[in-house]
Amino acid sequence: MSQALAAIRTAGMRDVIASARALIFDVDGTLAETEEVHRRAFNEAFAVAGLDWFWDKVTYGRLLRVAGGKERIRAFDQRNAVPSLTFADIADLHRIKTARYAALIASGGCPLRPGVRAWLRSARSRGQRLAIATTTSHGNIDALLAVALGPEWASLFETIVAGDDVPRKKPAPDVYLEVLARLGLGPADCIAIEDSGNGLMAASRAGIPALITRSAYFDEDDVTGALLVVGDLSEIDY
């Protein structure tokens, strides 16, 4: 697509986005580039637990294809013929990681991505409803947004569905189906904002059109079928 055609399509999408009754946001990679903070928190948790594990960027990028932090730990452990961690060990390790993530976020190292704050403000001024549909935990969401948006951040969103609220995580559609049920809206009434192929697949399986904002770890994902693909949300002044 030429730059001129891309600009025309982007301009047309403004009206499509503005006409949606609700915007549903993913969190990690979409609202903020959190994955490097998650990776650091995992590695700090491994050190605290006395494990000789270290996830470099390549390893972590591969593990991101597995949805969920505990699930990533389990997948990495199962690279050995005989896994060394029990389910209880994994849960304990993930609790340490979650605490380290919160501490790192509290230090102010992860701002919202460009355009996010303006989008939230514009949606509220238009009377659009806002929701979150994410694989991450409620604790991680709160750790990020309490710093980025202030202690009353949750009042911006009508409903927040996290990975532990549903049976299956993305790319399954469960979080999106639960958001739709809570909002009492149909898929065509909403637009999902995602950053990955897994996120696009989850939204699409729920029937919700999705806009993709490219993020560091998912920049090469196949996002065929997205409404629009942008570098970040500041590219659409809606």
Secondary structure as UniProt FT lines:
FT   HELIX           3..19
FT   STRAND          22..25
FT   TURN            29..31
FT   HELIX           35..48
FT   TURN            49..50
FT   HELIX           57..63
FT   TURN            64..65
FT   HELIX           69..77
FT   TURN            78..79
FT   HELIX           87..106
FT   TURN            107..108
FT   TURN            114..115
FT   HELIX           116..126
FT   STRAND          129..133
FT   HELIX           138..148
FT   TURN            151..152
FT   HELIX           153..156
FT   STRAND          159..161
FT   HELIX           163..165
FT   TURN            170..171
FT   HELIX           174..183
FT   HELIX           187..189
FT   STRAND          190..194
FT   HELIX           197..205
FT   TURN            206..207
FT   STRAND          210..213
FT   HELIX           216..218
FT   TURN            219..220
FT   TURN            224..225
FT   STRAND          228..230
FT   HELIX           233..235
//
